[in-house]
Amino acid sequence: MSLQRIVRVSLEHPTSVVCVAGVETLVDIYGSVPEGTEMFEVYGTPGVDIYVSPSVERRRERADTRRWHFDAGQEIIVVMNSPSNHLDDSHVQISYHSSHEPLPLAYAVLYLTCIDMALECDLNYEGREDRCFVDKRQWVWGPGGYGAVLLVNCDRDDQSCDDRDNCDQHVRCLQGPEDSCEAYRHVLGQDKVSYEVPRFHGDEERFFVEGLSFPDAGFTGLVSFHVTLLDGSNEDFSESPIFTDTVVFRVAPWIMTPSILPPLEVYVCRVRNNQCFVDAVAELAEKAGCKLTICPQVENRNDRWIQDEMELGYVQAPHKTFPVVFDSPRNGELQDFPYRRILGPDFGYVTREPRDRSVSGLDSFGNLEVSPPVVANGKEYPLGRILIGGNLPGSRGRRVTQVVRDFLHAQKVQPLVELFVDWLAVGHVDEFLTFVPAPDRKGFRMLLASPGACFKLFQEKQKWGHGKALLFEGVVGDERVTTISINQVLSNKNLISYNKFVQGCIDWNREVLKRELGLADRDIIDVPQLFKSERKKAVAFFPDLVNMLVLGTHLGIPKPFGPIINGRCCLEEQVRSLLEPLGLHCTFIDDFTPYHMLHGEVHCGTNVRRQPFAFKWWNMVP
């Protein structure tokens, strides 16, 4: 929707202008008025619509052929809806009248040449152009919103090329509704801020647009394009604008997928001592019906923490959706895997690294999770909320690096919640929480590690005469591990005291999560877990049960090696009793030596690409 153009007419000579179909031209008849004028008439040739707008706030009226009182507040508005066949083939005539004279005092003539010109794009998210009367200069969120969506072309269609497609000026595949790829020239972008469109005789000139970068600090994600018609008829002066049309695109955000969405592909590293673990993950992936990708040791160089290296999400426009891997700034031995092995055709890549390369353990993506869709404090979060770990407000502890927080915040559609993790040695949110699907209520449960629930379970077993049952019985291949009985655990004052501290830290997060995610206690399941202190920070005392792999209804849970009572691990039995009524299938995977002893578990050693949300991000209101 372009602004009105003002045209001034003259009594001395006709005025010729170019107008644009469907765009209003405001005719100023007051610059040259014969003396004694009291009224005026205005009419136009067929195809020219003329309206008179009074000075008072009333609806405009068609001019027709009647006379109008001459009032300095009157506006004459001219609109043509069809392009001209010839130069000056339409006109408007204004006649000035006095009540004392039978004939007009004077005439003013305006010749019109109409052209059809506009910037058109998909404004209604339906993959088609829409020339409805909406303000294309605005981008409006929500179910009734409108605006064009632009994808960042961050995949790599030419596998022989080392760069992503948004790093060069070649078009190899169109990130639009078109399937074909032709030889398109680069005409705008970066150092090319303007382009002169050549005259053509067809119906339209088509341009394709690709995004180069995601929303971030200093970039809202909005990109404006303008087309301007210039009058260059007078060689003695610079060109003057006749018409401008503007359309605003929003760059599609990077979106995370929560663990309750259906899995598509599981990633795991094969290292020198985890073959049984890889086999167990492969079997679980087969049960869940999803693809398995194994990163070999020659590529991971014995870095097994594939959850920490990357986060798998996606981008979406009405015409196309494709996955995008977010590469963490941790830069371990796995640092080349996302770029070398995952980036490819229709699989994008993005990363953020601080300029000084100062990162902490919190910048690994085990510390980056997202909740399922929630409603909290009267506001809907249909794509969930991103959860990252940091320190307490005002403290000097560890935090996620600023460039990563800025990037996540700028995506807008999954607002951040920062939790308290600085009490943990590794410092990741996946050490004390996860989400599993559920058939009722909100469609999920949040699982929280709970020392209190573990002590309660052990006290019950002790009461029933099982105090001598041993933890870590059956651990194979690690001489550093010694068994410990329920009685010894419950008599260890230091362990009890430390876990009261840990429970307090988890309870702090519990209240934050209840408030920010709109959860009640019935939406939360307390999973028994104990922690111990190493260098004044917490690590899991036995394999961390909430640090699990969620593949639909199939759960890969760290085998806790808990006390064996009546031939069964009481920790496993407790977890089954909590989760199996939800229709979930629990598989306990031995990760003790290759992961747990290195302060990680099943979730830390795996990663999952999942189906995108059914909900379209542009239908939400941030």
N, C-alpha and C positions, 0 to 999 in steps of 0.2 A: 504494500500500500504506500504509494509515493505521496509526498506533500504536494499541495496545489501549486501550480505555477501562475504567477501574476503577469498579465499582458495588458499594456496600456495602448489605447486606440487614439487616433488623431483625426481632427477635422480636415486637415490640409491634404492628407494622402492616405490611401488604404494601407493597412498593416497586414503583413503576411507572417504567419507563425507555423511551426511544426508542433503538432500535439501527438500524444501517445494514446492509443486506444484504451478506453476505460479510465483514464486519468483526468481529473477535473482541471479545467483551466479557468482561473478567476479573471474576469475582464474588468479592468479599471476604466470607467467611463467619466471619471471626474477630473482628469488631468487637463482636459481641453473641452470646456463647456460654453456654448454660445450664451450671450447675455439674455436674460429674460426666460430661461428655461424653467418650466414648472413640471413638465411630465416627459416621459420617454416611452418609446416603443422599441421592442427588439424581436427579431425573427431570424430564423436560419433556414438554410436549404435542407432538403430531406437528408436524414442521417445525422443531423446535428440536434442534440437535446439541449435545451436552454432552460435554466431555472433562475428564479429571482428569489433571493433570500432577504427578508425584511430585517430592519435593524433590531426590532424587538425579537424576543426568543419565540419565534413561531416556525413551523416547518416550512421549508422552501416550497415554492409553487412553480409549476410550469409557466413559462412566459406567455405562451399562446400568442394572441394578437392584440390583447387589450393594452391600454395605456396604464403606466405606473407613475404615481407621484414621485417627483424627483426628490430623493432624500439621500443625504450624504452617507447614510448607513446602509443603503441598499447594495447588495452584491449580485452581480450577474455571473452565473456559473455555466460553463459550456462543457459538454461531454460528447465525444464521438466514440462509438464502440466498434466500428469497422474501419480498416485501413483504406486510404484513398487509392484510387486508380491512377490519378494524375496529380501533378503539382497544382496546388490552389484550387482543387475541384469542389470545395465547399466553402461557404462563407456565412458570416453573421453580420446583420446590418442593424445599427442603432440609430433611431431618429429622435431628435430633440424637439419638443413642442412647447408652445406658449398658449394659454387660453385666449389670448388676444389675436392670434394669427391662425388662419385656416390651414396654412401649409407648414410643414416642418421648418424649423429654423436652420437645421443643418443635419448632415448624415455623417456617420462614421462606419467604415466597413473593415471587417476583419476576415482575411482569407485564411483558410485552414487546410493544412496537409497532414493527414493522420497516418501514423505508422503504428504497427503492432510490435511492442517491445516490452519485455519483462524478464526477470529472473524467476524461473520456476524450478521447484524441487519437491521432493516428498515431504509435505508438511504435516501429514496426518498419520504417519507411521503405518501406512497401508501399502507402501511400495508403489505409490502412484502420485503423480503431480496433482495439485489441487489449487485452483485459482479462485477459491472462495475469498471473501473479503475478510482476511485475517491480517494482522500486522506482522509481516514477515521479518520486521526488524526486532521482534521479540521472540524469545524461546520460553515456552510456558510448560511447566511440569504438570503432571496429574492426568487423571482419566479423560478430562475434557481439554487437555493441553494440545499443543502443536509445536512444530519446529523440526528442522531437518537434523538427522543424526549422521555423524561422520566417524568412520572406523579408523583407528591408527593402523597403518599398513606395516605392522611390526613382524610379519612372518618372513619367510625366505622361500620364494618360489623357484629360484635358480640355485640348485644345490651346489653348483660349481662356483658360485659367488660366495665370498666370505662375509658379506654384509647383509643386514636385514634390508627389506625392500624400502623402508622409510629412510635409509641412509644414502640412497642414490637417487638419480633423476630419470630412471628408466621404468617403464610400465611393462611388467611381465604378466600380471594377472590383475583383473579389475576387482577392487573390493566394493563392488556395487551390484545392482540387480542384473547387470549384463554378464553373460557367461563368456563371451568371446573376448579376445585380447588382440588389439591391433596396434599399429605404430602411432601412438599418441605422442605429441610433442609436449615438452615441459614449458608452460607459458607463464605460470605464476608460482610464487612461493620463495621463501628465503630471500635472496637478493633481487628477486623479480616481483616488484610490488604492483606493477600495472602492465596491461596488455591491450593493444589496440585490435579490436575485433574487425576483421575485414568485412567489407560489404558482401552480402551473399543473396541469392535469389530463391533459396529453399525456404522451407517452413520454419526451420530452427537451426541454431548452432548448439551443438552438444559439447559439454565439458564434463570431465570426470575429476573428482576431488579425492585426495587421500590425506589422512591425518598423519603428522610426523611425530607428535608426542602427546602423551597423556596429560590430563589435568594435573597441575602440580602447584607448588608455591609460586606465585607470580603469574599463573596462567589458569584462568577460571574454566577453561575448556570451551569457551565460546569463540567462534571464528566468524567474522563478518565478511561477506563478499558484496561488492557494489558494481553495478553497471551504470554508466553515465553516458547520456547522449549530449554531444557538444556541438555548438554552432560555430563553425569555422568559416562562415561565408564572407566575413570581412577580413581581408588580408592585412589591414592596418592595425587590427587589434588582436589580442589573444582570444582563444576560444572561450565561449561562455556556455554554461550548462543550461540545457533545455529540460532534461529529465534525469532523475536518478532513482534506481530501484535497489533495494538492499535485502539480502536474505542472511539469516544467522543460522549457523550450524552449531551443534554441541558435539564435542568429541565424546564418544562413548566411553564410559568409565571401565576400569578393570574391576571385575567382580569376583569375590571369593565364593567358594561353595562349602557349606557346612557338611559335617560328617553324616547327617541323616539323608543326604541326597544319594540316589543310586550310583554305585561305582561303575566306571567304564574301564579303568586301567590301573593296575597296581605296579609300583616301582619298588625295587629292592636291590641292594648291592650284594654281590658275592665277594667275600673277603676270605682270608686264609683259614678262619676257624668257625665259619657259620653255615656250612653246607646243610646241616639238619634244620637250621632256622629257615633258610631259603626254601627248602623242600616243604616245610610246614606252611609257609606263606603261599607257595604255589598251589598246594592242595586247597587252602582256604579260598584263593582266588578262583579256582575251578568250581568250587561249590557255589560261589557267588555269581558265577557266569561272567567274569570279567577278564580282560586281557592281562597278561603278566609281562613286564619288561624287567630284565635283569641287567644291571650295570656290572660288567666284568671287572675283575681286579686290575687289569691292565689300564682301565680307564679311571677307576676310583682310587687307585693307589692306596688301598686299605682304609679309605675314608668311608665308613659305613653309615654315616648320619645323613641319609638322603632327605629326611624330613626337614632337617636344619638348613639344607642347601637351597631349597626352593619351595615355592607355594604355587599350586596349580589353580588357575581361575579361568575366566573367559571374558570376551567382549561380544557385544551384540548390537545389531541394527535390525530394522524391520526385515531386511532382505538377507541378512547373513549373520551367523554366529560361529565363532571359532575359539579354541582354547588358547590361553596365553600363560606362559610360565613366568612367574616373578622370581628372579634370581636374587638370593639374599647377598648382603655384603660380607658374609662371614669368610668367603674365599679360602676354604680348606682345599684338600686335595681333590675334592669333587667339583671345584669351581668351573671346570670346562664342560661338565656334563650337560647342563641345561642348554648352553649355546651350541655345543657341537652335536649333541645327540637328539635334543628335543625340538629346538628351533627347526622349522621346515615349512613346506607348503601347508597353508592354513593352520599353522601352529606357531603362534607369536611368542615374542620374548620381550621382557622389560626388566630393568634392574635399576637400583639406586645405590650409589656409594658416596660416602662423605669425601670431600676433597682432601682432607688430611688423612683419610683411610683409618681413622680411629674408630674401631668398633669393639663391642664387648660381646660376651656370651649371649646377651639379651637380643642381639641382632640376628641370631639364628632363628629360623622360622618355625621351630618347635614352640617359639614364643609368639606365634602369630596364628590365631584361630578365629573362627567366626561362628556366631550363634545361629540357630535356625530362626525363621521368621518369628517375631514377637510383637507384642503391644505393651508399651510401658508408659505410665503417666499420661495416658490418653493419646499417645502418638503411636502410629503404626510403623513398624520396621519390616516391610514385606520381604526384604533380602537379608534380614538379620543385622547384627552389629559385630564389627570386628573387635576382637579381644587381644590386647597386647599386655605384656607384663612390664612393670616399672618399679619405682620405689614409692614410699609414702609421700604425700604432699609436703613440700618444704624440706625434705631430706636430701642428702647428697649422694644417695646410692645410685646404682646403675639404671639407665633408661635406654630405650630403643633410640638409635641415632636419629637426629632431627630430619635428615633427608627422607628416611623411610616413613616417619610419622607425617611429614608434610605430604608425601605422595598419597598415603592412605587417606588422610583427611580430605584431600582435594577431590577424591572420587565421589564424595558426597552421599552415595546411596547406601553405605554401610557404616554409619557413624561410629567412631571409636569409643571403646570403654577401656580405660587403663587400670589394670589390676596390680596388686602388690605381690611381687615375686622376689624381691631382693633378699628375702630370708632363705631362699634356695641356693644351693651351691651352683647349679647349672643356671637356674633362673628362667624357667620356661613355664608358661601357663598349662602346657599339656602334662605337667608333672602332678597336677592336682585336680584337673577337670577334663571332662569330655562330654559329648552329647550322643545319645543313642535314639533311634526311632522308636516310637510307641504308637499303638493303635487308637489311643484315646486322648482326651484333654487337648493339650497343645500340639500333639503329634510327636512329642519327644519327651525324654527325661534328661536332666543334667546330672551327671555323676560327679560327686566330689569325694576326694580322698578324705578319710575320717579316722584319725587316731582314736577318737572316742568310741567309734563303732567297733574298732579292733579290740580295744581293751574290754569292752562289754562282751564281745564274743568269747575272748579268752577267759574272762571271769566265769562265764556260763560253763565253759568246758571244764575249768578247774573245779567248779562246784559239783559237776557230775563225775568227778574222779579221774579226769584226764590231764591233770597238771603235769604229768611226766612226758606227755606227747611232745615230740621234737620238731622244731623248725629246721629246714635245710637238710632234712634227711633225704637221701636220694640224689643230691647234687653230685654230678659226675665230672671229673676232670679238673677240679680246682681245689688244690690243697690249702688255699687260704681260708676256706670256708669251714667253720666248726658249727656243730649243731647246738641248739639252745632250746630248752624246754619252756612250756607255758609258765611253769612255776618260776623259772629264772627270769623270764620277761616281766612277770607281774611283781617280782621282788626287786627289780632294778630301779632304784629311786631316780638315778640320773636319767635313765631312758624315759621313765614316766614323766619326770619334770620337763624334759625337753619336748616331749610330745604334747604336753599341755600348752607349751609355747607355740608349737606348730599348729595345734588346733585353733589357737587364738588368731594366728595369721590367716588360716583358711576361713575361719568364721568372719573375719574382716571382709574378705573377698566374697563370701557368701552373701553378706548383706548388700554389698555393692551390686552383685549380680542380680539379686532379688529386685533391687530398686531399678536398675538400668535395663533389665530384661523383662520386668513385670512378672517375676516368678513368685510362686508361693512354695511353702515347704513341701507340699504334696507333689510339686514338680521336680523335686530334688531327691536323689538317692545317695545315701551315705555309704560309701564302699570302704570296708575295713582296710586300713593302711597304717604302718608305722614308719617313722623316720628316725635317722640318727644324725649326730653332729659330726661334720668334718670341717676343721678350720672355721668353726663358729657358723657354718652354713649347713642347711639340711640336705640330706640325700636319703633315698629310699632304703629302709632297713631290710626289707625283702622286696622282690620284684614288684614294681609299681602297677597295681591292678587297673587303675584308670588310664594308664598310658597304653591304650589298646588300639587295634586296627578295626575300624567299623566298615564292613562291606554289606550294606543292606541289613538283613536280619542275622548275618553271620559275623561274629565277633572273634577276633584273634587277641586273646588276653594273655599277658605275661603269666607264665606258670609260677605261682608264688612259693612253692615248696613249703607250704604251711604244715602245721601239726597233723599227723595221720591219726584219725580216730575212726574206729570200725572199718579200717581199710581205705578210708577216703580222706583227702585233704579237707580240713574244715573250712579253710579260706575259700577254696574252690566251691564247696557246697554252699557256702553263704552267698557267694556271688551268683551262683545258679539260681538260688531261691529268690534273689532280688530281680534278676533279669529275664529268666525264662518265662515267667507269667506274662511278660510283654511280647511273647512270640519270638524272642531272640535265642540264637543258638550259640552257646559258649564253647569255644575251642581254646584250650590252654596251651600256649607255645613256650617251649623251653628257650629262653633268651639269656639264661643266667650268666654264662661265661662270656659269650661274645658281645653282650650289650649291658646287662645289669651291673656287672663288675666294672664297667666303664661309665657308670652313671647314666645309662639310657635304657630304653625298653623297646617293645614292639613298635609303638607308634613312631618313636625316634628313628627307627631303622627302616621305615616304609614311607611311601607317599602314594596318594590316590588322585587320579583325575576323575571327576564326577560329572554327571549330567547337569546342565545349566538349570537354573530355576525356570519353572513354567511362567512365573510372573515376569512381565516386561518392565525393565527398570524405569523407563520414561513415564510409566503410569503412577509412580509414587511422587510424593511431595516431600523433599528433603527437609 
